[in-house]
Structure formats: structure tokens, C-alpha cells
Amino acid sequence: MPGKLRRRTARGTGASAEARDTTSLPLLEAACLVAQLPRALGLEQELEVAGYFEEGVVAQWRLTQDRIAERVVEAEDPLVTLRALASSSEPRLRFHVPGVIARWLADRPETALKELRPLASDNDPLVAEAVQAFGVRPQAESLGPDVLDFLLDWVRDPSEYVRRAAIEAVRPRGVWVKHLSWSVDDPAYLAPLFEELRGDHSRFVASAVGNALNDIAKKNPELVLEICARWNEEGEAGPWQDHIVRKALRSMAKVGDSRALQLLGFGTLDIVARALLQSECPAKPNAALVFELAIENRDTATKADLVYEIQTPGKVATRPRKQRFRAGTVEIPGFCTVSILIRERIFDRKAAQLIDGECAALFFLNGEHVAEVRFFLER
């Protein structure tokens, strides 16, 4: 099954399954006709008969790419037809070309990668993501770690989209795709890519590197800690190295891993903290609660990583439901007390009904549980 579909809020675009009244299939069919794809005029009808509108968005994409690939094979020169599709002015068509390339050139991964590279620099974010997910990812699955011999050249490309595609395509947890087994089992294979890109001048690329390292940290924290510690010791290789390290260690920091927090510059604290609920109680579902965290610092000015956890009743009395949030870095003046207001909405992310009962908000500074406040939830 494909991985979770993630919504891009900056460079990319969220996507949802098409319905009959909002479909872009007529536009796609017209673009295929312009590109002289064989049997282009029957594409929309054939997809509808195949159950296109009953499928989820990723299955719709796969159905479309399957049908286009079948038609490409019928062309007098499939490669010329593929390139015509790739140069279409319609991004909805270009989006499907990486998957078509991967299907038609499944037994020729080197040729597939050569054809995919120009598409990786497409300025449409959704097309660029399709390259890594549906084009390069299948080559990474078939070639295994040998794909890195090709991608090491990609990470030196002038286009930030191409460099980013090289990382995203072999990321252990990809977008729209299943986990990449060899990358999950032995992520040290990816180290040369990280080394090449740690000094990259694009925040866009740096974020991809940090996200890949964060994926790895969930199963192989020691490797990520080793890489980040060495980079800190060696100094800045580029303007976004600190950004990469923060992204790489964010999941470990969120659970209070002392090693990650130390690498992020957070040390020991000499503080006393107390938490108060400033909102009306009992709380109601979807109510925005305001908590006050008062921190008495008995040492010189410092900074701390603040994480808080909201616990609500679960179906099993001894197992509350927990949601943890990382609030970021807080500055704590020396030898005084500072108050921090935290606003959080109480709701159930899984759309299940909340259960009445006692709740708790727990607060952590640099991974240490420093305060908590209890309150009641009532529907």
C-alpha cells in the first residue's frame, strides 16, 4: 500500500481524488492528442470504464499512467512520443510522464534515469514530486544502492529541484510511495548524498536532507547522531547546515532525547516550573485552552526546548490518549521568573468521539518533565 499522502504547504500542492464534475480528464486527453499519443481520444472513456472515479487519488494516477504507457508502446518511436509528452505545455500531462517512463523503461533503468533528469527540473512542484515518486523511486527499487552512482551526479546539478529529487527518491519514507526497503534497512548507503548536500545553498534542498535524516533517526538514531555530531565539530559547510541538523533531530528532541538536545545546544537547567489552566473548566471538545507555564530560573540566562503533551481519556482507563507538540525554543532570563502562555485546541485528530473525564497537560524542558496541570473534559 502507498504511504500516507502528505499535503505540501510551501513548494508543493495537496491533492485529492477527482470526481466526475471536477475531473481534468478531458484536458489531459486533449494534451495527449496534441502530443500525438496513439488512441488519445479514447483515454477518458477507457479510464472511466476501468473505475477511475471509484478509486483514491494515487490509484487514479496509476490507472492513468498504465493507460498512457500502453499507448506509448504502440507509437512508431516510443521514445520520441515520450519526449513529446514530457515537453507538453500542460502540467497535468507532464505529471504522469515520470510514471510512464518508469513503466516503459522498467528493464533499462539507466535510460530511464537519463530521460527523467530533465523532468526533475520542472518548475511545477507537483510534476517535480512525480519525478521522484513515480519515476526515480522505481529505479531505486530495482537497482538498489547502485542507483546512488547515478544520483551522486544529480546532487551536483544546478537545479535545486534535481538535487532535491535525488534525496527524496531514496528517502526511507517517500511521498505517495511505500518505504524503500534497502534505504530503511541500511541507511548508511545514503551518507554520500548527505555529505554532498550538507553545504547546499538552497533551503528547499536542505529541508529534504533534514527530513530524510529525521526518517532515519526513527529506526537508526545512532547513525543520525553520529552524522550531526561530526558536522557540528567540523563547522559550517554551508548556510543551511544548522537547519538540516535541527530538522534531522526534531523527532528525537520531541521525545526528550538528551543526546539530540545537547547537539541542538540545550544543556542542563536549574529551574522550578508550575503550570496553570487559564481557560474555563471543564473543557469542551474543540475548545482552545490557554495554559500558563511559569518558570523560575535559579541560574544565568539560558534557552530551553519546550515540548508539551495533552492527555485525554482513552477507551482503556489506564491508557490515556496522548498528543505531543514541540513548541520550540524559549529564552529564559537569568535569576528571575518568566511566564509563557500556550494555546492548544482540544480535539481528536482521528475524528473519533472524545471521552469525558480527567485530562492532563504535561510540560517538558530539554526533555525533563517539569510541570503538569490536570483538568476535566466534558462533551
LINZIPE-V123447 format. One record per run of one state. SS is the DSSP state (H for helix, E for strand, C for the rest). FROM is the first residue (numbers start at 1). TO is the last residue. If there is no record, write none. Layout:
# LINZIPE-V123447
ss->(SS;SS)
from->(FROM;FROM)
to->(TO;TO)
This chain:
# LINZIPE-V123447
ss->(C;H;C;H;C;H;C;H;C;H;C;H;C;H;C;H;C;H;C;H;C;H;C;H;C;H;C;H;C;H;C;H;C;E;C;E;C;E;C;E;C;E;C;E;C;E;C;E;C)
from->(1;25;35;40;50;52;55;57;74;78;87;91;105;109;121;125;155;160;170;181;186;187;198;203;218;221;235;241;249;250;255;258;264;271;278;283;284;288;298;302;313;321;333;337;346;357;366;368;378)
to->(24;34;39;49;51;54;56;73;77;86;90;104;108;120;124;154;159;169;180;185;186;197;202;217;220;234;240;248;249;254;257;263;270;277;282;283;287;297;301;312;320;332;336;345;356;365;367;377;379)
